[in-house]
Amino acid sequence: MKIFLILVCFLEFSFGYFKILQEINLNKLDIDNFHELSDLAYDKKRKKLYLISDKGRLFIFKAKFDDKVHLNFLSSTPLRNKKGKRLKYRDSEGATIANHKLYVSFERKLKIARVLDDGRIVKKIKLPKALKKAKARGRNKMLEALAYHPKYGFLTALEYAQRGRDICSQQIFSTSGKIWNINLEPFKNCAITALEVMDKDNILILERAYGGLFREFAVTLIKFNLKTHQKEIIYQISTSKNDRVENYEGLAKVGKNRYLMISDDNDSFFANTKLIYFEAY
């Protein structure tokens, strides 16, 4: 089934390319509190892979990528304020690398902040007015995704479209003040869970649509051009096609046309923390 899906993506959307290189079930790792991972980011210079959980924990691996993924666990630490105290609001959701520094976005408390390897938050990023005034559909449905673009600065998105907009009529905000509108695939409860910069003006958007226990669950990878606003679907799986769909929430670029995608196991016995290593352009 996996081969068939890849072939469909390549033939039907010949302007975009997607290929799975490796799938890894990370549940087998013997690491305390290694659950509910919400995003990941890779520092190519230091060869460090950062993973964050929505319970406010930072995991760091030494990482190498060729035809396969090579991981060596380094540390695990809670996110803390400057004084070293654990954060009261630990809903960390997005992660990215900018100038070889780690930045994390949060729900509830609307913020993007720099985080050190010891988990301390040392700097907050100024957010544009449009983002501050955005009307989220709930306190826990704010800055779900985060990426860094050399021209536009930090890119982020609310998990769900603002109140008053169609649920699939989403927006991407930049700290430079620019806003992009994009219509997601028309699933029930469509949401943006991750962003990543590709090449030139293209970005990857991870869309998750969870309709409920007995309703369709779909995951879509969208290639979106920030200049032309052209949208291309390069990968899609859905329970309506009898695919096994995990709760994918994170994206990271790890090399030329090489990316990682990770799922949130919701700290459930029935779900997996799955890491997908893939090629896309």
Helices and strands as residue ranges (DSSP letters): H 2-12, E 18-25, G 26-28, E 37-43, E 48-53, E 57-65, E 69-78, E 92-98, E 101-106, E 111-115, E 121-124, H 129-132, E 143-149, E 153-158, E 169-174, E 179-183, E 190-197, E 202-210, E 217-225, E 231-238, G 239-241, E 248-255, E 258-263, E 274-280
